[in-house]
């Protein structure tokens, strides 16, 4: 992304500036590295001399020169300008030089110079409190670098990179000075599309007025900078890199509003990506359904926090991007069928069954076709019981929809990446996996009839801990819905490019056009089945369904549909919706639990990944490989033997809770398939809780031979109640001695 050019002027001052500077111990520091070398240099900046802050006339920077640096070679070196975070100085990038050494030595990138100026809490702007650091960097430092070192002295030879506050600065410089810089990488950038949170450094530290002046913030913020950027000819590619576990602003509680998650790093990263790359930024003409003209940009969200561990990964990937090299497969996955060649292969069967829910509905057809994957070594007469993955296909799905995934599963099991599993892939066409007049009672057929059939026909772990969900596209919608509506049935889920919307469905979507939500489309029916509604019931119970959410940053851009959708149609884009779901599910206090200020916000377990890719196997294969280990690492049960004591003889499911006219709790208790039989009567205990304190107990003795629905009533009023349900093999009347637990307890609230 840069062109090498011969230097047109002699570097006569180099020995005076660099090597003589090492003798001035007050201003410089030389460190010998295994690869490149670093020196610390201080010089008088005209911009700092001329600003309104007296006595602050010098700018200090650390310079990295690659191994073998040649001041006289005909080709200049590209320069990487590194901007530190809050409270930083010129030493803020010391832990990154080894990566530069490695990448240059391996040939991953060309030899490059790097310079890291120190500006404290300046936010990299000109300010009265800190001084004219923006001018010092963009005018004086660049001029000094091009004068004193053998650089590529034009925009194609200059790159920007910043972490945290430095990400704000790198974005600003890229937009305001596109004639100076050829590309930028933003690592966890401390940016806000609109007003910054009142607790942020932008407000508290004085770079935008002391006291804070919102007009100064607006004048220096990136939407204003973009306003001028669009009126010039240069394009600065921007690589945006953030972690899904960065600071959650909701933890600040009363200092910020209830929707403070809008300040979170991953939200701001996806919003910036929309502004730069997913909108028609330069208002250029394009034909309907074609690619939307925009600024070059990439978005990556990986597992990680606001720390150096994440930034070191982003440093390497950002350099690859800016230098035109391939990123790693972790951030830019590529589907290659040949890598999944396994010796020990499972078997895949195709079946069709009449399901009661389909027989009794009004749609044509009583059968459901489904495929069953059985892992290598599976024996229906054996003693091993296996977890089951229910695989939900995308729109227009057929019996071949998961064929590319069977080899992946073979290879993962053979390599030990995932335990042996059974996988079941029902076929439902364009159903959206819900009950509908057009496609029939698909949701009920899967969650009731098919699960019961599979548990009867195969050696399964017949409990929620033995069932997982994986869905791509439309199937991601289904997997999310089933997880939230039936958390008593499923233990974890993976959503691959899920076709979800947190509000209205776009008029051009399959949800509107294919009839699953009414024909013609019924918006009220959509709202009733959409995940925000399901979240409300999910939040009222205690079963947690960990979710792995992955999407590509180059998925379908709804703005390409032009007049069929509104001007802000980018809100429908897959990466936006993935981030929105992650906020609602994991970054808000979904269960309304108590937590102390500054502590972790309680949420449902989830992970978010945004990688390079579209709506295709490149993303889905990677997500499948990552999602299954996540699910097994977060509660899904590996294969067990029939004699395993962890197989409880009973299962509690189907919980319902009501607080109208007293507390009413209803559950279904049934024998667990494959678990050791229990002899004698059982006791089902309903324990009423007020917060963490027990209030009352109802106990019912039963001889449970089949599925049985039980209800307990408590004559209490008010909020804050929950009911814990247990199955035990005995108790005394005082409840001081309770017998062996026979089922996983269930809490209703």
C-alpha atoms as one frame of an Amber mdcrd trajectory, in Angstrom:
protein
   0.000   0.000   0.000   2.969   2.237  -0.460   5.295   2.892  -3.365   8.996
   3.141  -2.756  10.647   6.271  -4.070  14.260   7.298  -4.178  15.227  10.043
  -1.818  15.657  13.312  -3.663  17.731  14.937  -0.985  20.848  13.944   0.947
  20.517  12.977   4.575  23.375  15.193   5.668  21.962  15.742   9.138  21.517
  12.088  10.026  24.765  11.664  11.943  24.149  14.909  13.814  20.608  13.983
  14.751  20.644  10.260  15.484  24.130   9.180  16.405  25.205  12.413  18.055
  21.905  12.395  19.925  22.885   9.164  21.634  25.661  11.063  23.389  23.147
  13.437  24.968  22.014  11.275  27.858  19.448  13.854  28.875  17.508  13.487
  25.650  18.094  10.020  24.253  18.184   6.378  25.122  19.633   3.635  22.923
  18.539   0.040  23.296  20.093  -2.844  21.383  17.506  -5.309  20.174  17.895
  -8.667  18.509  16.557  -7.033  15.370  16.008  -3.311  15.112  17.322  -0.592
  17.408  15.514   2.164  19.275  16.570   5.644  20.319  14.761   8.351  22.243
  14.979  11.836  20.761  13.741  15.206  22.010  13.510  18.215  19.724  12.013
  21.691  19.744   8.633  21.781  17.999   7.593  25.034  16.334   3.913  24.211
  16.954   4.519  23.745  20.687   6.662  26.876  20.839   3.926  28.939  19.220
   1.008  27.578  21.237  -0.544  29.175  24.318   1.153  26.871  26.814   4.508
  28.330  27.914   7.451  26.113  28.768   6.203  23.143  26.820   8.187  23.546
  23.605   9.714  20.106  23.106   8.361  16.888  21.635   9.945  13.572  22.602
   9.675  10.456  20.467  11.129   6.973  20.347  12.455   5.892  16.974  12.691
   2.267  15.818  15.123   1.538  12.988  14.928  -1.914  11.398  17.905  -4.272
  11.438  20.209  -3.368   8.576  18.811   0.162   8.288  20.696   1.906   5.499
  20.628   5.690   5.478  21.956   5.730   1.937  19.933   3.103   0.134  18.059
   4.361  -2.896  14.683   3.193  -1.643  13.341   4.942   1.414  11.705   3.153
   4.353   8.003   3.418   5.123   7.269   4.998   8.502   4.782   3.779  11.063
   3.466   6.545  13.357   2.418   4.999  16.668   0.031   6.877  18.977  -0.166
   5.728  22.606  -3.160   5.644  24.953  -4.051   7.752  28.003  -1.215   8.591
  30.410   1.217   7.332  27.795   4.574   8.543  26.611   7.185   7.638  24.033
   7.772   4.287  25.780   4.190   3.188  25.239   5.074   0.872  22.340   8.177
  -0.786  23.805   6.456  -4.171  24.068   5.669  -4.174  20.342   9.167  -3.886
  18.865   9.667  -7.650  18.986   6.667  -8.085  16.691   8.163  -5.636  14.213
  11.457  -7.509  14.396   9.745 -10.815  13.748   7.566  -9.608  10.881  10.465
  -7.886   9.134  12.840 -10.818   9.664  10.285 -13.300   8.317   9.511 -11.150
   5.297   5.889 -10.669   6.354   6.336  -6.937   5.831   9.004  -4.730   4.337
  11.625  -3.204   6.649  10.039  -0.121   8.199  10.840   2.721  10.560   8.500
   3.297  13.501   8.163   6.461  15.577   6.273   6.763  18.862   5.802  10.345
  20.112   4.788  11.018  23.711   1.924  13.443  24.413   0.402  12.404  27.754
  -3.370  12.810  27.943  -3.578  15.128  24.941  -6.086  13.038  22.983  -3.729
  13.921  20.124  -5.506  17.254  19.471  -4.418  20.858  19.877  -5.636  22.092
  23.266  -5.000  24.844  25.748  -4.344  22.430  28.585  -1.818  20.137  26.908
  -0.549  22.184  23.968  -0.628  21.979  20.174   0.273  18.307  19.921  -1.784
  17.617  16.805   0.131  20.293  14.917   3.404  19.155  16.459   2.926  15.615
  15.161   1.396  16.323  11.753   3.713  19.220  10.916   6.940  19.169  12.891
   7.429  15.462  13.625   6.708  14.349  10.058   9.032  17.017   8.685  11.768
  15.956  11.095  11.372  12.281  10.222  11.587  12.982   6.500  14.606  15.246
   7.040  16.608  13.084   9.438  15.846   9.553   8.240  15.700   7.681   4.964
  11.920   7.659   4.614   9.369   7.305   1.873   8.506  10.985   2.131   4.901
  10.918   0.941   1.519   9.626   2.114   2.068   6.192   0.548   4.988   5.662
   2.884   3.272   6.751   6.123   1.040   4.573   8.270  -0.885   5.369  11.434
  -1.602   3.081  14.353  -3.022   3.883  17.779  -4.468   2.052  20.747  -7.241
   3.385  23.006  -6.837   7.196  23.082  -4.275   6.734  20.323  -6.975   5.048
  18.236  -8.968   8.260  18.499  -5.918  10.182  17.308  -5.136   7.778  14.451
  -8.704   8.018  13.169  -8.698  11.808  13.409  -5.381  12.182  11.598  -6.492
   9.779   8.858  -9.648  11.788   8.215  -8.234  15.308   8.655  -4.860  14.743
   6.966  -5.485  12.137   4.262  -2.834  13.832   2.138  -0.253  12.802   4.775
  -1.123   9.177   5.560  -1.733   6.097   3.434  -3.492   3.781   5.922  -4.485
   3.539   9.595  -5.045   0.837  12.203  -7.246   1.533  15.234  -6.741  -0.786
  18.210  -9.640  -0.550  20.680 -10.139   3.084  19.640 -11.529   5.390  22.349
 -14.072   6.897  19.974 -17.696   7.952  20.306 -19.937   8.716  17.366 -21.883
  11.209  19.468 -21.355  12.612  22.950 -18.723  10.891  25.110 -19.721   9.382
  28.458 -19.341  11.799  31.344 -16.837   9.454  33.002 -14.529   9.265  29.981
 -11.079  10.760  29.680 -12.378  12.937  26.854 -14.559  14.741  29.405 -12.419
  14.541  32.523  -8.863  15.209  31.374  -9.141  18.583  29.695  -8.175  18.008
  26.069 -11.590  19.310  25.007 -11.740  22.189  27.449 -11.235  22.407  31.178
 -14.080  22.379  32.088 -15.217  20.160  29.236 -16.669  22.034  26.246 -19.006
  19.870  24.124 -18.587  22.209  21.158 -14.844  21.503  21.163 -15.547  17.772
  21.252 -17.917  18.042  18.291 -15.448  20.131  16.314 -12.702  17.543  16.845
 -14.843  14.397  16.640 -14.693  12.059  13.670 -18.156  12.761  12.166 -17.029
  16.370  11.675 -13.724  15.194  10.226 -15.538  12.876   7.813 -17.510  15.897
   6.617 -14.326  17.383   5.161 -12.738  14.039   4.269 -15.450  13.251   1.707
 -14.656  16.428  -0.233 -11.090  15.475  -1.157  -9.657  12.800  -3.464  -7.572
  10.647  -1.123  -8.753   7.393   0.438  -7.227   6.156   3.689  -7.910   2.445
   4.342  -8.813   1.920   8.007  -8.410  -1.332   9.972 -10.634  -1.394  13.080
  -9.742  -3.948  15.759 -11.510  -4.415  19.116 -12.241  -6.998  21.803 -15.673
  -8.217  22.856 -14.732  -8.032  26.547 -13.659  -4.394  26.652 -14.917  -2.123
  29.429 -18.701  -2.333  29.869 -19.915   1.195  30.621 -23.090  -0.135  32.270
 -20.837  -1.097  35.185 -20.660   2.597  36.058 -24.341   2.406  37.045 -25.887
   5.698  38.210 -23.128   7.831  36.681 -24.405   6.917  33.214 -27.826   6.266
  31.638 -29.523   2.882  31.417 -28.496   2.581  27.776 -24.818   3.186  28.558
 -23.934   0.054  26.576 -24.099   2.385  23.547 -20.673   3.641  24.668 -19.120
   0.161  24.605 -16.117  -0.355  22.356 -17.647  -3.011  20.100 -20.737  -0.836
  19.536 -18.611   2.156  18.577 -16.389   0.013  16.354 -19.313  -1.299  14.309
 -20.834   2.186  14.060 -17.580   3.605  12.719 -17.367   0.739  10.243 -20.846
   1.592   9.004 -19.927   5.235   8.503 -16.714   4.524   6.645 -17.350   1.363
   4.698 -21.004   0.396   4.601 -22.587   3.694   3.552 -22.288   5.563   0.268
 -19.824   7.892   1.946 -18.877   9.855  -1.161 -22.443   9.938  -2.623 -21.280
   8.248  -5.810 -23.684   6.715  -8.316 -24.136   2.939  -8.240 -26.667   0.524
  -9.624 -29.194  -1.248  -7.449 -27.873  -4.548  -5.988 -24.281  -3.556  -6.737
 -21.545  -2.893  -4.200 -22.044   0.329  -2.281 -19.207   2.851  -2.906 -17.371
   3.529   0.333 -14.033   4.060   2.002 -11.771   0.988   2.329 -12.079  -0.417
   5.852 -12.092  -3.696   7.763 -13.719  -4.609  11.080 -12.469  -7.310  13.425
 -13.853  -8.170  16.862 -12.066 -10.959  18.687 -12.032 -12.375  22.192 -10.253
  -9.937  24.462 -10.275  -6.904  26.702  -8.747  -3.424  26.660  -5.185  -4.568
  27.094  -1.838  -5.210  25.513  -2.555  -8.870  24.849  -5.295  -7.874  22.422
  -3.317  -4.988  20.939  -0.327  -7.199  20.155  -2.615  -9.368  18.024  -4.117
  -6.311  16.360  -0.667  -4.792  15.836   0.370  -7.788  13.742  -2.905  -8.037
  11.834  -3.037  -4.295  11.226   0.468  -4.292   9.766  -0.512  -7.149   7.474
  -3.502  -5.159   6.281  -1.685  -1.859   5.787   1.213  -3.511   3.975  -1.138
  -5.432   1.705  -0.378  -8.856   3.212  -2.803 -11.617   4.122  -4.152 -11.617
   7.651  -4.041 -14.764   9.756  -6.829 -17.324   9.398  -8.001 -16.373  12.885
  -9.265 -13.014  11.661  -9.633 -13.805   7.951 -10.766 -17.451   7.708 -10.725
 -19.330   4.407 -12.743 -22.485   3.770 -10.630 -25.319   2.385 -12.414 -28.678
   2.212  -9.120 -30.564   1.912  -8.048 -29.640   5.439 -10.874 -31.739   6.881
  -9.733 -35.155   5.626 -10.217 -37.555   8.529  -9.370 -41.261   8.757 -12.105
 -42.099  11.233 -15.353 -40.972   9.692 -18.843 -40.995  11.093 -21.894 -42.170
   9.212 -24.744 -40.022   7.916 -28.273 -41.374   7.629 -31.309 -39.794   5.979
 -34.699 -40.386   7.606 -38.256 -39.190   7.326 -40.836 -39.398  10.074 -44.465
 -38.502  10.598 -44.529 -36.078  13.507 -47.651 -35.478  15.559 -47.387 -31.693
  15.426 -47.266 -31.751  11.629 -50.176 -34.197  11.421 -52.387 -31.984  13.560
 -51.571 -28.627  11.923 -53.356 -27.081   8.944 -50.460 -27.183   6.473 -49.964
 -29.918   3.933 -47.567 -32.732   4.747 -47.042 -34.777   7.893 -43.438 -35.828
   7.367 -40.171 -34.209   8.335 -36.971 -35.250   6.615 -33.863 -35.172   8.776
 -30.295 -36.343   8.614 -28.509 -38.009  11.492 -24.725 -37.983  11.878 -23.366
 -40.775  14.085 -19.748 -40.464  15.212 -17.142 -43.117  14.466 -17.537 -45.965
  16.946 -21.171 -45.243  17.763 -23.007 -48.383  18.893 -26.739 -48.269  19.505
 -26.421 -51.385  21.676 -23.510 -49.962  23.642 -23.380 -48.192  26.992 -22.104
 -44.797  25.797 -24.559 -41.925  25.528 -23.791 -38.931  23.343 -24.729 -35.253
  23.281 -26.806 -34.170  20.296 -26.237 -31.131  18.079 -29.404 -29.911  16.363
 -28.348 -28.235  13.124 -30.698 -25.643  11.614 -30.118 -24.745   7.966 -30.612
 -21.439   6.164 -33.280 -20.306   3.712 -34.257 -22.843   1.059 -32.587 -25.588
   3.051 -32.460 -29.159   1.803 -31.107 -32.514   2.931 -27.686 -31.454   1.573
 -27.440 -28.181   3.534 -24.995 -29.568   6.095 -23.017 -31.895   3.827 -19.909
 -29.676   3.964 -19.980 -29.794   7.761 -19.848 -33.590   8.206 -16.124 -33.746
   7.278 -15.457 -30.853   9.656 -17.158 -32.792  12.430 -15.178 -35.929  11.548
 -11.910 -34.034  11.730 -12.754 -32.225  14.962 -13.694 -35.479  16.688 -10.614
 -37.283  15.361  -8.332 -34.461  16.508 -10.027 -34.233  19.906 -11.145 -30.654
  19.306 -14.674 -31.672  20.199 -16.052 -34.793  21.897 -17.934 -37.349  19.778
 -21.467 -36.114  19.144 -24.621 -37.084  17.355 -25.847 -34.403  14.962 -29.412
 -34.061  13.705 -30.230 -31.828  10.731 -33.976 -31.446  10.089 -35.122 -30.069
   6.731 -37.810 -27.361   6.759 -37.269 -25.228   3.638 -38.074 -21.555   4.242
 -39.887 -22.105   7.543 -37.790 -19.687   9.646 -38.065 -22.538  12.170 -41.346
 -21.213  13.606 -44.919 -22.529  13.612 -46.778 -20.985  10.676 -49.833 -21.510
   8.533 -47.735 -21.824   5.388 -45.053 -24.273   6.529 -46.781 -25.946   9.446
 -45.909 -26.404  13.115 -42.200 -26.679  12.486 -41.089 -25.221  15.814 -43.313
 -27.548  17.831 -42.369 -30.528  15.670 -38.649 -29.955  16.292 -38.730 -29.017
  19.969 -41.259 -31.650  21.007 -41.622 -34.478  18.508 -38.191 -34.697  16.893
 -36.247 -34.393  20.147 -38.407 -37.105  21.721 -37.916 -39.316  18.667 -34.132
 -38.882  18.656 -33.901 -39.561  22.399 -35.944 -42.728  21.855 -34.087 -44.024
  18.811 -30.478 -43.199  19.706 -28.137 -43.341  22.682 -28.451 -39.711  23.685
 -27.905 -37.682  26.824 -31.578 -36.809  27.096 -31.323 -33.527  28.991 -30.595
 -29.891  28.211 -26.920 -30.442  29.021 -26.832 -33.004  26.262 -28.362 -30.814
  23.554 -26.800 -28.013  21.540 -27.977 -25.832  18.679 -26.082 -24.631  15.627
 -27.699 -22.566  12.893 -26.507 -20.558   9.908 -28.375 -17.607   8.389 -32.115
 -18.334   8.810 -31.036 -21.239  11.009 -29.238 -18.736  13.224 -32.603 -17.063
  13.756 -34.040 -20.454  14.712 -31.153 -21.401  16.993 -31.471 -18.090  18.830
 -35.238 -18.421  19.170 -35.084 -22.010  20.446 -32.331 -21.101  22.929 -34.384
 -18.284  24.422 -37.849 -19.878  24.211 -36.793 -23.377  25.333 -33.773 -22.975
  27.609 -34.945 -26.030  29.532 -34.254 -28.107  26.398 -30.890 -26.793  25.179
 -27.573 -26.225  26.921 -25.660 -24.027  24.444 -25.826 -22.593  20.928 -23.705
 -21.306  18.052 -25.119 -18.690  15.682 -23.394 -18.478  12.290 -24.255 -15.231
  10.467 -27.696 -15.257  12.106 -30.512 -13.676  10.061 -31.837 -11.680  13.000
 -33.219  -8.191  13.523 -33.760  -6.493  16.868 -36.588  -4.424  15.386 -38.683
  -4.514  12.235 -37.672  -6.883   9.467 -36.456  -5.252   6.216 -39.142  -5.426
   3.544 -36.810  -7.283   1.192 -35.946 -10.014   3.706 -37.078 -13.605   3.631
 -38.864 -13.004   6.922 -41.231 -10.663   5.087 -41.423 -12.279   1.661 -41.559
 -16.028   2.338 -44.670 -16.367   4.450 -43.438 -17.714   7.795 -44.817 -14.670
   9.594 -48.067 -14.449   7.695 -48.968 -14.121   4.054 -49.168 -11.184   3.683
 -46.532 -10.425   6.290 -47.947  -9.704   9.753 -45.661  -7.365  11.717 -47.398
  -8.220  15.000 -46.691 -11.911  14.419 -43.055 -11.071  13.676 -42.765  -9.063
  16.896 -44.353 -11.871  18.925 -41.808 -14.405  17.676 -38.788 -12.122  17.439
 -35.957 -12.480  19.902 -36.507  -9.283  21.959 -39.842 -10.776  23.029 -38.264
 -14.170  23.701 -35.587 -12.467  25.811 -38.262 -11.373  28.259 -39.347 -14.923
  29.035 -35.740 -16.143  28.982 -34.819 -13.528  31.582 -37.601 -14.787  33.874
 -36.034 -18.215  34.384 -32.666 -19.529  35.528 -31.372 -21.806  32.770 -28.497
 -20.100  30.987 -27.778 -20.912  27.352 -24.234 -19.823  26.441 -24.047 -18.545
  22.845 -21.240 -18.161  20.353 -22.059 -15.451  17.786 -19.983 -15.007  14.639
 -20.498 -12.950  11.500 -18.473 -11.624   8.585 -17.862  -7.923   8.075 -18.535
  -8.280   4.341 -21.968  -9.871   4.588 -24.824  -8.490   2.492 -25.048  -4.686
   2.626 -28.718  -3.774   2.687 -27.974  -0.271   1.375 -27.377  -1.932  -1.991
 -31.157  -2.394  -2.279 -31.497   1.368  -2.637 -35.079   2.653  -2.868 -36.629
  -0.522  -1.426 -35.186   0.342   1.998 -34.589   3.549   4.016 -31.413   5.602
   3.867 -30.267   4.092   7.167 -30.701   0.523   5.905 -27.188  -0.282   7.149
 -28.887  -0.868  10.522 -30.075  -4.184   9.072 -26.543  -5.361   8.256 -25.421
  -8.622   9.786 -22.477  -7.252  11.758 -24.670  -4.511  13.275 -27.295  -7.032
  14.325 -24.684  -9.384  15.780 -23.317  -6.572  17.961 -26.839  -5.501  18.983
 -27.713  -9.057  20.049 -24.488  -9.295  22.031 -25.382  -6.108  23.909 -28.859
  -7.322  24.810 -27.759 -10.816  25.726 -24.406 -10.375  27.431 -23.613  -6.730
  28.073 -26.832  -5.655  29.829 -28.158  -6.777  33.192 -30.553  -9.176  31.488
 -31.680 -10.957  34.650 -31.986  -7.772  36.724 -29.528  -9.087  39.301 -27.725
  -7.127  41.985 -24.153  -6.078  41.262 -21.841  -3.499  42.748 -20.750  -0.414
  40.883 -17.635  -0.983  38.717 -18.117  -4.754  38.887 -18.904  -7.052  35.986
 -22.439  -6.599  34.674 -24.489  -9.827  34.988 -25.537 -11.141  31.600 -26.132
 -14.381  29.785 -22.869 -16.096  28.734 -21.936 -15.187  25.160 -19.011 -14.533
  22.842 -18.912 -12.268  19.783 -16.633 -12.521  16.765 -16.581 -10.363  13.636
 -14.158 -11.738  11.052 -13.266 -11.034   7.456 -15.833 -12.678   5.204 -19.272
 -12.760   3.693 -22.362 -14.919   4.055 -20.560 -18.141   3.250 -18.608 -21.203
   4.358 -15.481 -19.178   5.070 -17.223 -17.704   8.099 -19.438 -20.690   8.891
 -16.703 -23.327   8.882 -14.577 -21.184  11.204 -17.566 -20.494  13.449 -18.469
 -24.180  13.558 -14.916 -25.082  14.568 -14.860 -22.393  17.251 -18.452 -22.693
  18.430 -18.535 -26.380  19.324 -15.539 -26.213  21.710 -17.071 -23.099  23.246
 -20.334 -24.920  23.903 -18.623 -27.929  25.473 -16.441 -25.602  27.513 -19.525
 -23.831  28.851 -21.736 -26.583  30.175 -22.546 -28.952  27.329 -21.924 -32.517
  28.433 -19.440 -34.839  26.756 -20.350 -38.521  26.181 -21.041 -40.522  29.345
 -21.588 -44.131  30.239 -24.988 -45.423  31.326 -23.529 -46.075  34.770 -22.275
 -42.515  35.171 -23.718 -41.027  38.383 -24.003 -37.624  36.719 -26.919 -39.013
  34.720 -29.747 -37.983  37.012 -32.761 -40.321  36.893 -35.191 -37.419  36.403
 -35.343 -34.204  34.445 -37.202 -30.996  35.363 -38.347 -28.959  32.375 -41.135
 -26.795  30.979 -41.053 -24.312  33.830 -43.700 -21.601  34.050 -43.918 -18.818
  36.647 -46.699 -16.370  37.446 -46.971 -13.729  40.172 -50.543 -12.646  39.428
 -52.840 -13.375  42.382 -50.053 -15.100  44.279 -47.034 -17.017  43.061 -47.739
 -20.004  40.835 -44.970 -22.320  39.651 -45.442 -25.179  37.191 -42.873 -27.724
  36.007 -42.784 -31.007  34.144 -40.870 -33.871  35.757 -39.980 -36.939  33.690
 -37.580 -39.875  33.807 -34.305 -39.184  31.977 -33.634 -41.430  29.024 -30.742
 -43.782  29.701 -30.274 -42.813  33.332 -30.334 -45.452  36.050 -33.863 -46.226
  37.148 -34.984 -45.026  40.566 -37.004 -47.310  42.813 -39.511 -46.040  45.364
 -41.299 -42.737  45.663 -39.734 -39.388  44.815 -40.339 -35.994  46.397 -40.733
 -32.877  44.314 -39.961 -29.777  46.392 -41.002 -26.226  45.457 -39.055 -23.710
  47.554 -40.292 -20.096  47.488 -37.470 -17.559  47.702 -37.552 -13.800  48.380
 -34.224 -12.643  47.042 -31.754 -15.113  48.532 -33.929 -15.990  51.553 -36.243
 -19.068  51.675 -39.860 -18.189  52.529 -41.967 -21.319  52.149 -41.824 -24.917
  50.896 -44.351 -27.193  49.192 -43.430 -30.882  48.926 -45.185 -33.509  46.802
 -44.532 -37.244  47.021 -44.807 -39.055  43.703 -43.952 -42.301  41.972 -42.907
 -40.786  38.660 -43.054 -43.389  35.906 -43.671 -41.004  32.997 -43.923 -37.304
  32.260 -45.909 -35.507  34.968 -46.831 -31.826  35.276 -46.873 -30.408  38.808
 -47.975 -27.012  40.119 -47.399 -25.277  43.455 -49.263 -22.169  44.696 -47.994
 -19.667  47.269 -50.319 -17.042  48.735 -47.921 -14.098  48.601 -47.950 -10.755
  46.806 -45.257  -8.443  45.509 -42.131  -8.747  43.411 -38.703 -10.268  43.870
 -39.905 -13.850  44.324 -38.493 -16.963  42.721 -39.183 -20.666  43.107 -36.540
 -23.400  43.187 -37.687 -26.878  42.219 -35.894 -30.037  43.376 -36.464 -33.767
  43.041 -35.056 -35.795  45.952 -35.416 -39.320  47.311 -36.606 -38.289  50.749
 -36.928 -35.597  53.423 -38.107 -35.117  56.995 -41.034 -32.935  57.973 -38.772
 -30.152  59.265 -36.765 -30.117  56.007 -33.556 -30.219  58.009 -32.588 -33.448
  56.266 -33.103 -33.783  52.529 -32.123 -36.874  50.586 -30.154 -37.465  47.419
 -30.781 -35.137  44.496 -32.438 -36.974  41.608 -32.564 -34.121  39.056 -30.801
 -30.905  38.158 -32.653 -28.181  40.136 -34.597 -25.559  38.198 -35.223 -21.968
  39.332 -38.265 -20.022  38.126 -38.569 -16.276  38.581
